[in-house]
Amino acid sequence: EVQLVESGGGSVQLGGSLRLACTASGFAFETYGMSWHRQAPGKEREFVATIRADGTTPDYSDSVQGRFTISRDNAKNTLYLQMNNVQLEDTAVYYCYRPYHPAWGQGTQVTVSP
């Protein structure tokens, strides 16, 4: 069974940092590109960042470019999202996503406070 389990969410102050993790199981993690998405209250789910299976060619939405970093450790079957200089508009539920043969995690809440 494919499982994607996010962790690391919580409350963070404006301008602070947080690191999210997504632990994968049930499939060959090292062969799949992975991405992060988020959904803010009252808004549609949106793309945040993506990375290839081999950890190369990260890509970001304009809203997080320069502040967030996506990475992965294939030996640990884990995807990461380092969030720096967080802004109020980063408040959302963050989801780990496998685009090919689609699969979603359950999400982890990130709340940025002034």
Buried (B, 14 or more C-beta within 10 A) or exposed (E): EEEBBBBBBEEBEEEEEBEBBBBBEEBEBBEBBBBBBBBBEEEEBEBBBBBEBEBEEBEBBEBBEEBBBBBBEBEEBBBBBBBBEBEEEBBBBBBBBBEEEEBBBEBBEBBBEE
